[in-house]
């Protein structure tokens, strides 16, 4: 069976009430840390939310698993898109 290549994807998170949900979000991001190439976070203190952008190198099922775990946290919205095949 041929192994499916990993892809490069962008995952965006909006975390409402970030002070309350940050520990849960961090736990999930740590779980998938080996797939995360870069992470950028912007606090929005006036609205009590945070915006996080991830660049990942992952198989589709790994990306979907990350999204499912994050979406299961109250106040977290997740969107992603595939950018390109990874060069391995």
HELIX and SHEET records of a PDB file:
HELIX    1   1 UNK A   18  UNK A   31  1                                  14    
HELIX    2   2 UNK A   33  UNK A   35  5                                   3    
HELIX    3   3 UNK A   45  UNK A   47  5                                   3    
HELIX    4   4 UNK A   60  UNK A   71  1                                  12    
SHEET    1   A 4 UNK A  36  UNK A  44  0                                        
SHEET    2   A 4 UNK A  49  UNK A  58 -1                                        
SHEET    3   A 4 UNK A   7  UNK A  16 -1                                        
SHEET    4   A 4 UNK A  76  UNK A  85 -1                                        
END                                                                             
